[in-house]
Amino acid sequence: MTIDAPETKVVDSYRIACDGGEGALGHPRVWLQIPESTGWVECPYCDCKYVHKDHQDAA
């Protein structure tokens, strides 16, 4: 059984920052590197999935 990520965002950079987007309810800002081999990465705090635009069909 797989569980979908709470939110998926398509981005145009392989290096992105995530802070939870909830202001005071968010989390510390973390910088994430999207591997070019997979095209996506998940935030370790909020589980938001970031997909690079070149890989959105495969991810």
SETI-232434 format. One record per atom (N, C-alpha, C, O, CB): x, y, z; residue number from 1; residue in one letter; atom name. Coordinates in steps of 0.2 Angstrom, whole numbers, always signed. Glycine has a CB too. Example, Ala and Ser with C-alpha at 12.3 -4.5 7.8 and 13.67 -1.06 7.14 Angstrom:
REM residues 2
<rec c1="+66" c2="-28" c3="+39" n="1" res="A" atom="N"/>
<rec c1="+62" c2="-22" c3="+39" n="1" res="A" atom="CA"/>
<rec c1="+66" c2="-16" c3="+39" n="1" res="A" atom="C"/>
<rec c1="+71" c2="-17" c3="+42" n="1" res="A" atom="O"/>
<rec c1="+57" c2="-22" c3="+45" n="1" res="A" atom="CB"/>
<rec c1="+64" c2="-11" c3="+35" n="2" res="S" atom="N"/>
<rec c1="+68" c2="-5" c3="+36" n="2" res="S" atom="CA"/>
<rec c1="+64" c2="+0" c3="+39" n="2" res="S" atom="C"/>
<rec c1="+67" c2="+6" c3="+40" n="2" res="S" atom="O"/>
<rec c1="+70" c2="-3" c3="+29" n="2" res="S" atom="CB"/>
//
This chain:
REM residues 59
<rec c1="+4" c2="-6" c3="+0" n="1" res="M" atom="N"/>
<rec c1="+0" c2="+0" c3="+0" n="1" res="M" atom="CA"/>
<rec c1="+4" c2="+6" c3="+0" n="1" res="M" atom="C"/>
<rec c1="+9" c2="+7" c3="+4" n="1" res="M" atom="O"/>
<rec c1="-5" c2="+0" c3="+6" n="1" res="M" atom="CB"/>
<rec c1="+3" c2="+11" c3="-5" n="2" res="T" atom="N"/>
<rec c1="+7" c2="+17" c3="-5" n="2" res="T" atom="CA"/>
<rec c1="+3" c2="+23" c3="-2" n="2" res="T" atom="C"/>
<rec c1="-4" c2="+23" c3="-3" n="2" res="T" atom="O"/>
<rec c1="+10" c2="+18" c3="-12" n="2" res="T" atom="CB"/>
<rec c1="+6" c2="+27" c3="+1" n="3" res="I" atom="N"/>
<rec c1="+2" c2="+33" c3="+3" n="3" res="I" atom="CA"/>
<rec c1="+5" c2="+39" c3="-1" n="3" res="I" atom="C"/>
<rec c1="+11" c2="+41" c3="-1" n="3" res="I" atom="O"/>
<rec c1="+3" c2="+34" c3="+11" n="3" res="I" atom="CB"/>
<rec c1="+0" c2="+43" c3="-4" n="4" res="D" atom="N"/>
<rec c1="+2" c2="+49" c3="-8" n="4" res="D" atom="CA"/>
<rec c1="+5" c2="+55" c3="-3" n="4" res="D" atom="C"/>
<rec c1="+3" c2="+55" c3="+3" n="4" res="D" atom="O"/>
<rec c1="-4" c2="+52" c3="-12" n="4" res="D" atom="CB"/>
<rec c1="+9" c2="+59" c3="-6" n="5" res="A" atom="N"/>
<rec c1="+12" c2="+64" c3="-2" n="5" res="A" atom="CA"/>
<rec c1="+6" c2="+69" c3="-1" n="5" res="A" atom="C"/>
<rec c1="+2" c2="+70" c3="-5" n="5" res="A" atom="O"/>
<rec c1="+18" c2="+68" c3="-6" n="5" res="A" atom="CB"/>
<rec c1="+6" c2="+73" c3="+5" n="6" res="P" atom="N"/>
<rec c1="+1" c2="+78" c3="+6" n="6" res="P" atom="CA"/>
<rec c1="+0" c2="+83" c3="+1" n="6" res="P" atom="C"/>
<rec c1="-5" c2="+85" c3="+0" n="6" res="P" atom="O"/>
<rec c1="+2" c2="+81" c3="+13" n="6" res="P" atom="CB"/>
<rec c1="+6" c2="+85" c3="-2" n="7" res="E" atom="N"/>
<rec c1="+5" c2="+90" c3="-7" n="7" res="E" atom="CA"/>
<rec c1="+11" c2="+89" c3="-12" n="7" res="E" atom="C"/>
<rec c1="+16" c2="+87" c3="-10" n="7" res="E" atom="O"/>
<rec c1="+6" c2="+97" c3="-4" n="7" res="E" atom="CB"/>
<rec c1="+9" c2="+90" c3="-19" n="8" res="T" atom="N"/>
<rec c1="+15" c2="+89" c3="-24" n="8" res="T" atom="CA"/>
<rec c1="+15" c2="+96" c3="-28" n="8" res="T" atom="C"/>
<rec c1="+10" c2="+99" c3="-30" n="8" res="T" atom="O"/>
<rec c1="+13" c2="+84" c3="-29" n="8" res="T" atom="CB"/>
<rec c1="+21" c2="+99" c3="-28" n="9" res="K" atom="N"/>
<rec c1="+22" c2="+105" c3="-32" n="9" res="K" atom="CA"/>
<rec c1="+27" c2="+104" c3="-37" n="9" res="K" atom="C"/>
<rec c1="+32" c2="+100" c3="-36" n="9" res="K" atom="O"/>
<rec c1="+25" c2="+110" c3="-27" n="9" res="K" atom="CB"/>
<rec c1="+26" c2="+106" c3="-43" n="10" res="V" atom="N"/>
<rec c1="+30" c2="+106" c3="-49" n="10" res="V" atom="CA"/>
<rec c1="+34" c2="+112" c3="-49" n="10" res="V" atom="C"/>
<rec c1="+32" c2="+118" c3="-48" n="10" res="V" atom="O"/>
<rec c1="+26" c2="+106" c3="-56" n="10" res="V" atom="CB"/>
<rec c1="+41" c2="+111" c3="-49" n="11" res="V" atom="N"/>
<rec c1="+46" c2="+117" c3="-49" n="11" res="V" atom="CA"/>
<rec c1="+50" c2="+117" c3="-55" n="11" res="V" atom="C"/>
<rec c1="+51" c2="+112" c3="-58" n="11" res="V" atom="O"/>
<rec c1="+50" c2="+117" c3="-42" n="11" res="V" atom="CB"/>
<rec c1="+54" c2="+123" c3="-56" n="12" res="D" atom="N"/>
<rec c1="+58" c2="+123" c3="-62" n="12" res="D" atom="CA"/>
<rec c1="+65" c2="+124" c3="-60" n="12" res="D" atom="C"/>
<rec c1="+70" c2="+125" c3="-64" n="12" res="D" atom="O"/>
<rec c1="+56" c2="+129" c3="-66" n="12" res="D" atom="CB"/>
<rec c1="+67" c2="+122" c3="-54" n="13" res="S" atom="N"/>
<rec c1="+74" c2="+122" c3="-51" n="13" res="S" atom="CA"/>
<rec c1="+75" c2="+115" c3="-48" n="13" res="S" atom="C"/>
<rec c1="+71" c2="+112" c3="-45" n="13" res="S" atom="O"/>
<rec c1="+75" c2="+128" c3="-46" n="13" res="S" atom="CB"/>
<rec c1="+82" c2="+113" c3="-48" n="14" res="Y" atom="N"/>
<rec c1="+83" c2="+107" c3="-45" n="14" res="Y" atom="CA"/>
<rec c1="+85" c2="+108" c3="-38" n="14" res="Y" atom="C"/>
<rec c1="+86" c2="+103" c3="-34" n="14" res="Y" atom="O"/>
<rec c1="+89" c2="+104" c3="-49" n="14" res="Y" atom="CB"/>
<rec c1="+86" c2="+114" c3="-36" n="15" res="R" atom="N"/>
<rec c1="+87" c2="+116" c3="-29" n="15" res="R" atom="CA"/>
<rec c1="+82" c2="+120" c3="-26" n="15" res="R" atom="C"/>
<rec c1="+81" c2="+126" c3="-29" n="15" res="R" atom="O"/>
<rec c1="+95" c2="+119" c3="-28" n="15" res="R" atom="CB"/>
<rec c1="+78" c2="+118" c3="-21" n="16" res="I" atom="N"/>
<rec c1="+73" c2="+122" c3="-19" n="16" res="I" atom="CA"/>
<rec c1="+73" c2="+122" c3="-11" n="16" res="I" atom="C"/>
<rec c1="+76" c2="+118" c3="-8" n="16" res="I" atom="O"/>
<rec c1="+66" c2="+119" c3="-21" n="16" res="I" atom="CB"/>
<rec c1="+69" c2="+127" c3="-8" n="17" res="A" atom="N"/>
<rec c1="+68" c2="+128" c3="-1" n="17" res="A" atom="CA"/>
<rec c1="+61" c2="+126" c3="+1" n="17" res="A" atom="C"/>
<rec c1="+57" c2="+128" c3="-3" n="17" res="A" atom="O"/>
<rec c1="+70" c2="+135" c3="+1" n="17" res="A" atom="CB"/>
<rec c1="+60" c2="+123" c3="+7" n="18" res="C" atom="N"/>
<rec c1="+54" c2="+122" c3="+9" n="18" res="C" atom="CA"/>
<rec c1="+54" c2="+124" c3="+17" n="18" res="C" atom="C"/>
<rec c1="+58" c2="+123" c3="+21" n="18" res="C" atom="O"/>
<rec c1="+52" c2="+114" c3="+9" n="18" res="C" atom="CB"/>
<rec c1="+48" c2="+128" c3="+18" n="19" res="D" atom="N"/>
<rec c1="+47" c2="+130" c3="+25" n="19" res="D" atom="CA"/>
<rec c1="+40" c2="+128" c3="+28" n="19" res="D" atom="C"/>
<rec c1="+38" c2="+130" c3="+33" n="19" res="D" atom="O"/>
<rec c1="+48" c2="+137" c3="+26" n="19" res="D" atom="CB"/>
<rec c1="+37" c2="+124" c3="+24" n="20" res="G" atom="N"/>
<rec c1="+30" c2="+122" c3="+26" n="20" res="G" atom="CA"/>
<rec c1="+25" c2="+126" c3="+24" n="20" res="G" atom="C"/>
<rec c1="+19" c2="+124" c3="+24" n="20" res="G" atom="O"/>
<rec c1="+30" c2="+121" c3="+34" n="20" res="G" atom="CB"/>
<rec c1="+27" c2="+132" c3="+22" n="21" res="G" atom="N"/>
<rec c1="+22" c2="+137" c3="+20" n="21" res="G" atom="CA"/>
<rec c1="+16" c2="+139" c3="+24" n="21" res="G" atom="C"/>
<rec c1="+11" c2="+142" c3="+22" n="21" res="G" atom="O"/>
<rec c1="+19" c2="+134" c3="+14" n="21" res="G" atom="CB"/>
<rec c1="+17" c2="+138" c3="+31" n="22" res="E" atom="N"/>
<rec c1="+11" c2="+139" c3="+35" n="22" res="E" atom="CA"/>
<rec c1="+13" c2="+145" c3="+40" n="22" res="E" atom="C"/>
<rec c1="+10" c2="+145" c3="+45" n="22" res="E" atom="O"/>
<rec c1="+9" c2="+133" c3="+39" n="22" res="E" atom="CB"/>
<rec c1="+18" c2="+149" c3="+39" n="23" res="G" atom="N"/>
<rec c1="+20" c2="+154" c3="+43" n="23" res="G" atom="CA"/>
<rec c1="+22" c2="+151" c3="+50" n="23" res="G" atom="C"/>
<rec c1="+27" c2="+147" c3="+50" n="23" res="G" atom="O"/>
<rec c1="+14" c2="+159" c3="+45" n="23" res="G" atom="CB"/>
<rec c1="+19" c2="+153" c3="+55" n="24" res="A" atom="N"/>
<rec c1="+21" c2="+150" c3="+62" n="24" res="A" atom="CA"/>
<rec c1="+20" c2="+143" c3="+63" n="24" res="A" atom="C"/>
<rec c1="+23" c2="+140" c3="+67" n="24" res="A" atom="O"/>
<rec c1="+18" c2="+154" c3="+67" n="24" res="A" atom="CB"/>
<rec c1="+15" c2="+140" c3="+59" n="25" res="L" atom="N"/>
<rec c1="+14" c2="+133" c3="+59" n="25" res="L" atom="CA"/>
<rec c1="+18" c2="+129" c3="+55" n="25" res="L" atom="C"/>
<rec c1="+17" c2="+123" c3="+54" n="25" res="L" atom="O"/>
<rec c1="+6" c2="+132" c3="+57" n="25" res="L" atom="CB"/>
<rec c1="+22" c2="+132" c3="+51" n="26" res="G" atom="N"/>
<rec c1="+27" c2="+128" c3="+46" n="26" res="G" atom="CA"/>
<rec c1="+32" c2="+125" c3="+50" n="26" res="G" atom="C"/>
<rec c1="+32" c2="+123" c3="+56" n="26" res="G" atom="O"/>
<rec c1="+30" c2="+133" c3="+41" n="26" res="G" atom="CB"/>
<rec c1="+38" c2="+124" c3="+47" n="27" res="H" atom="N"/>
<rec c1="+44" c2="+121" c3="+50" n="27" res="H" atom="CA"/>
<rec c1="+50" c2="+125" c3="+48" n="27" res="H" atom="C"/>
<rec c1="+50" c2="+129" c3="+44" n="27" res="H" atom="O"/>
<rec c1="+45" c2="+114" c3="+48" n="27" res="H" atom="CB"/>
<rec c1="+56" c2="+124" c3="+51" n="28" res="P" atom="N"/>
<rec c1="+62" c2="+127" c3="+49" n="28" res="P" atom="CA"/>
<rec c1="+63" c2="+126" c3="+41" n="28" res="P" atom="C"/>
<rec c1="+62" c2="+121" c3="+38" n="28" res="P" atom="O"/>
<rec c1="+68" c2="+124" c3="+53" n="28" res="P" atom="CB"/>
<rec c1="+66" c2="+131" c3="+38" n="29" res="R" atom="N"/>
<rec c1="+67" c2="+131" c3="+31" n="29" res="R" atom="CA"/>
<rec c1="+73" c2="+126" c3="+30" n="29" res="R" atom="C"/>
<rec c1="+78" c2="+126" c3="+33" n="29" res="R" atom="O"/>
<rec c1="+69" c2="+138" c3="+28" n="29" res="R" atom="CB"/>
<rec c1="+72" c2="+122" c3="+25" n="30" res="V" atom="N"/>
<rec c1="+77" c2="+117" c3="+23" n="30" res="V" atom="CA"/>
<rec c1="+78" c2="+118" c3="+15" n="30" res="V" atom="C"/>
<rec c1="+73" c2="+119" c3="+12" n="30" res="V" atom="O"/>
<rec c1="+75" c2="+110" c3="+25" n="30" res="V" atom="CB"/>
<rec c1="+84" c2="+117" c3="+13" n="31" res="W" atom="N"/>
<rec c1="+86" c2="+117" c3="+6" n="31" res="W" atom="CA"/>
<rec c1="+86" c2="+109" c3="+4" n="31" res="W" atom="C"/>
<rec c1="+89" c2="+105" c3="+7" n="31" res="W" atom="O"/>
<rec c1="+92" c2="+120" c3="+5" n="31" res="W" atom="CB"/>
<rec c1="+83" c2="+108" c3="-2" n="32" res="L" atom="N"/>
<rec c1="+82" c2="+101" c3="-4" n="32" res="L" atom="CA"/>
<rec c1="+85" c2="+101" c3="-11" n="32" res="L" atom="C"/>
<rec c1="+84" c2="+106" c3="-15" n="32" res="L" atom="O"/>
<rec c1="+75" c2="+99" c3="-4" n="32" res="L" atom="CB"/>
<rec c1="+89" c2="+96" c3="-13" n="33" res="Q" atom="N"/>
<rec c1="+91" c2="+95" c3="-20" n="33" res="Q" atom="CA"/>
<rec c1="+88" c2="+89" c3="-23" n="33" res="Q" atom="C"/>
<rec c1="+87" c2="+84" c3="-21" n="33" res="Q" atom="O"/>
<rec c1="+99" c2="+93" c3="-19" n="33" res="Q" atom="CB"/>
<rec c1="+85" c2="+91" c3="-29" n="34" res="I" atom="N"/>
<rec c1="+81" c2="+86" c3="-33" n="34" res="I" atom="CA"/>
<rec c1="+86" c2="+82" c3="-37" n="34" res="I" atom="C"/>
<rec c1="+89" c2="+85" c3="-41" n="34" res="I" atom="O"/>
<rec c1="+75" c2="+89" c3="-37" n="34" res="I" atom="CB"/>
<rec c1="+87" c2="+76" c3="-36" n="35" res="P" atom="N"/>
<rec c1="+91" c2="+72" c3="-40" n="35" res="P" atom="CA"/>
<rec c1="+89" c2="+72" c3="-48" n="35" res="P" atom="C"/>
<rec c1="+83" c2="+71" c3="-49" n="35" res="P" atom="O"/>
<rec c1="+92" c2="+64" c3="-38" n="35" res="P" atom="CB"/>
<rec c1="+93" c2="+73" c3="-52" n="36" res="E" atom="N"/>
<rec c1="+91" c2="+73" c3="-59" n="36" res="E" atom="CA"/>
<rec c1="+89" c2="+66" c3="-62" n="36" res="E" atom="C"/>
<rec c1="+86" c2="+65" c3="-67" n="36" res="E" atom="O"/>
<rec c1="+97" c2="+76" c3="-63" n="36" res="E" atom="CB"/>
<rec c1="+92" c2="+61" c3="-58" n="37" res="S" atom="N"/>
<rec c1="+90" c2="+54" c3="-60" n="37" res="S" atom="CA"/>
<rec c1="+83" c2="+52" c3="-59" n="37" res="S" atom="C"/>
<rec c1="+79" c2="+49" c3="-63" n="37" res="S" atom="O"/>
<rec c1="+94" c2="+49" c3="-57" n="37" res="S" atom="CB"/>
<rec c1="+80" c2="+55" c3="-53" n="38" res="T" atom="N"/>
<rec c1="+73" c2="+53" c3="-52" n="38" res="T" atom="CA"/>
<rec c1="+68" c2="+59" c3="-53" n="38" res="T" atom="C"/>
<rec c1="+62" c2="+58" c3="-55" n="38" res="T" atom="O"/>
<rec c1="+72" c2="+52" c3="-44" n="38" res="T" atom="CB"/>
<rec c1="+71" c2="+65" c3="-52" n="39" res="G" atom="N"/>
<rec c1="+67" c2="+71" c3="-54" n="39" res="G" atom="CA"/>
<rec c1="+62" c2="+73" c3="-48" n="39" res="G" atom="C"/>
<rec c1="+58" c2="+78" c3="-50" n="39" res="G" atom="O"/>
<rec c1="+63" c2="+70" c3="-60" n="39" res="G" atom="CB"/>
<rec c1="+62" c2="+70" c3="-42" n="40" res="W" atom="N"/>
<rec c1="+58" c2="+73" c3="-37" n="40" res="W" atom="CA"/>
<rec c1="+62" c2="+71" c3="-30" n="40" res="W" atom="C"/>
<rec c1="+66" c2="+68" c3="-30" n="40" res="W" atom="O"/>
<rec c1="+51" c2="+69" c3="-37" n="40" res="W" atom="CB"/>
<rec c1="+59" c2="+75" c3="-25" n="41" res="V" atom="N"/>
<rec c1="+62" c2="+74" c3="-18" n="41" res="V" atom="CA"/>
<rec c1="+56" c2="+76" c3="-14" n="41" res="V" atom="C"/>
<rec c1="+51" c2="+80" c3="-15" n="41" res="V" atom="O"/>
<rec c1="+68" c2="+79" c3="-17" n="41" res="V" atom="CB"/>
<rec c1="+56" c2="+73" c3="-8" n="42" res="E" atom="N"/>
<rec c1="+51" c2="+74" c3="-3" n="42" res="E" atom="CA"/>
<rec c1="+54" c2="+78" c3="+3" n="42" res="E" atom="C"/>
<rec c1="+60" c2="+76" c3="+5" n="42" res="E" atom="O"/>
<rec c1="+47" c2="+68" c3="+0" n="42" res="E" atom="CB"/>
<rec c1="+51" c2="+83" c3="+6" n="43" res="C" atom="N"/>
<rec c1="+53" c2="+87" c3="+12" n="43" res="C" atom="CA"/>
<rec c1="+53" c2="+82" c3="+18" n="43" res="C" atom="C"/>
<rec c1="+48" c2="+79" c3="+19" n="43" res="C" atom="O"/>
<rec c1="+49" c2="+93" c3="+13" n="43" res="C" atom="CB"/>
<rec c1="+58" c2="+82" c3="+22" n="44" res="P" atom="N"/>
<rec c1="+58" c2="+77" c3="+28" n="44" res="P" atom="CA"/>
<rec c1="+54" c2="+80" c3="+33" n="44" res="P" atom="C"/>
<rec c1="+52" c2="+76" c3="+38" n="44" res="P" atom="O"/>
<rec c1="+65" c2="+76" c3="+30" n="44" res="P" atom="CB"/>
<rec c1="+52" c2="+86" c3="+33" n="45" res="Y" atom="N"/>
<rec c1="+47" c2="+89" c3="+39" n="45" res="Y" atom="CA"/>
<rec c1="+40" c2="+88" c3="+37" n="45" res="Y" atom="C"/>
<rec c1="+36" c2="+85" c3="+41" n="45" res="Y" atom="O"/>
<rec c1="+49" c2="+96" c3="+40" n="45" res="Y" atom="CB"/>
<rec c1="+38" c2="+90" c3="+31" n="46" res="C" atom="N"/>
<rec c1="+31" c2="+90" c3="+30" n="46" res="C" atom="CA"/>
<rec c1="+28" c2="+85" c3="+24" n="46" res="C" atom="C"/>
<rec c1="+23" c2="+85" c3="+22" n="46" res="C" atom="O"/>
<rec c1="+29" c2="+97" c3="+27" n="46" res="C" atom="CB"/>
<rec c1="+33" c2="+82" c3="+21" n="47" res="D" atom="N"/>
<rec c1="+32" c2="+77" c3="+16" n="47" res="D" atom="CA"/>
<rec c1="+29" c2="+79" c3="+10" n="47" res="D" atom="C"/>
<rec c1="+27" c2="+76" c3="+5" n="47" res="D" atom="O"/>
<rec c1="+27" c2="+72" c3="+19" n="47" res="D" atom="CB"/>
<rec c1="+30" c2="+86" c3="+9" n="48" res="C" atom="N"/>
<rec c1="+28" c2="+89" c3="+2" n="48" res="C" atom="CA"/>
<rec c1="+33" c2="+86" c3="-3" n="48" res="C" atom="C"/>
<rec c1="+39" c2="+86" c3="-2" n="48" res="C" atom="O"/>
<rec c1="+28" c2="+97" c3="+3" n="48" res="C" atom="CB"/>
<rec c1="+30" c2="+84" c3="-9" n="49" res="K" atom="N"/>
<rec c1="+34" c2="+81" c3="-14" n="49" res="K" atom="CA"/>
<rec c1="+35" c2="+87" c3="-19" n="49" res="K" atom="C"/>
<rec c1="+30" c2="+90" c3="-22" n="49" res="K" atom="O"/>
<rec c1="+30" c2="+75" c3="-17" n="49" res="K" atom="CB"/>
<rec c1="+41" c2="+88" c3="-21" n="50" res="Y" atom="N"/>
<rec c1="+43" c2="+93" c3="-26" n="50" res="Y" atom="CA"/>
<rec c1="+46" c2="+89" c3="-32" n="50" res="Y" atom="C"/>
<rec c1="+50" c2="+85" c3="-32" n="50" res="Y" atom="O"/>
<rec c1="+49" c2="+98" c3="-23" n="50" res="Y" atom="CB"/>
<rec c1="+43" c2="+90" c3="-38" n="51" res="V" atom="N"/>
<rec c1="+44" c2="+87" c3="-44" n="51" res="V" atom="CA"/>
<rec c1="+47" c2="+92" c3="-49" n="51" res="V" atom="C"/>
<rec c1="+44" c2="+97" c3="-50" n="51" res="V" atom="O"/>
<rec c1="+38" c2="+84" c3="-47" n="51" res="V" atom="CB"/>
<rec c1="+52" c2="+91" c3="-52" n="52" res="H" atom="N"/>
<rec c1="+55" c2="+96" c3="-57" n="52" res="H" atom="CA"/>
<rec c1="+51" c2="+95" c3="-63" n="52" res="H" atom="C"/>
<rec c1="+48" c2="+90" c3="-65" n="52" res="H" atom="O"/>
<rec c1="+63" c2="+94" c3="-59" n="52" res="H" atom="CB"/>
<rec c1="+50" c2="+101" c3="-67" n="53" res="K" atom="N"/>
<rec c1="+45" c2="+101" c3="-72" n="53" res="K" atom="CA"/>
<rec c1="+47" c2="+97" c3="-78" n="53" res="K" atom="C"/>
<rec c1="+43" c2="+94" c3="-82" n="53" res="K" atom="O"/>
<rec c1="+45" c2="+108" c3="-75" n="53" res="K" atom="CB"/>
<rec c1="+53" c2="+95" c3="-79" n="54" res="D" atom="N"/>
<rec c1="+56" c2="+91" c3="-84" n="54" res="D" atom="CA"/>
<rec c1="+54" c2="+83" c3="-83" n="54" res="D" atom="C"/>
<rec c1="+54" c2="+79" c3="-87" n="54" res="D" atom="O"/>
<rec c1="+63" c2="+91" c3="-85" n="54" res="D" atom="CB"/>
<rec c1="+52" c2="+82" c3="-76" n="55" res="H" atom="N"/>
<rec c1="+50" c2="+75" c3="-74" n="55" res="H" atom="CA"/>
<rec c1="+43" c2="+74" c3="-72" n="55" res="H" atom="C"/>
<rec c1="+42" c2="+69" c3="-69" n="55" res="H" atom="O"/>
<rec c1="+55" c2="+73" c3="-69" n="55" res="H" atom="CB"/>
<rec c1="+39" c2="+79" c3="-73" n="56" res="Q" atom="N"/>
<rec c1="+32" c2="+78" c3="-70" n="56" res="Q" atom="CA"/>
<rec c1="+28" c2="+73" c3="-73" n="56" res="Q" atom="C"/>
<rec c1="+23" c2="+70" c3="-69" n="56" res="Q" atom="O"/>
<rec c1="+29" c2="+85" c3="-71" n="56" res="Q" atom="CB"/>
<rec c1="+29" c2="+70" c3="-79" n="57" res="D" atom="N"/>
<rec c1="+26" c2="+65" c3="-82" n="57" res="D" atom="CA"/>
<rec c1="+28" c2="+58" c3="-79" n="57" res="D" atom="C"/>
<rec c1="+24" c2="+53" c3="-78" n="57" res="D" atom="O"/>
<rec c1="+26" c2="+65" c3="-89" n="57" res="D" atom="CB"/>
<rec c1="+34" c2="+58" c3="-77" n="58" res="A" atom="N"/>
<rec c1="+37" c2="+51" c3="-74" n="58" res="A" atom="CA"/>
<rec c1="+36" c2="+51" c3="-67" n="58" res="A" atom="C"/>
<rec c1="+36" c2="+45" c3="-64" n="58" res="A" atom="O"/>
<rec c1="+44" c2="+51" c3="-76" n="58" res="A" atom="CB"/>
<rec c1="+35" c2="+56" c3="-63" n="59" res="A" atom="N"/>
<rec c1="+35" c2="+56" c3="-56" n="59" res="A" atom="CA"/>
<rec c1="+28" c2="+54" c3="-53" n="59" res="A" atom="C"/>
<rec c1="+28" c2="+54" c3="-47" n="59" res="A" atom="O"/>
<rec c1="+38" c2="+62" c3="-53" n="59" res="A" atom="CB"/>
//
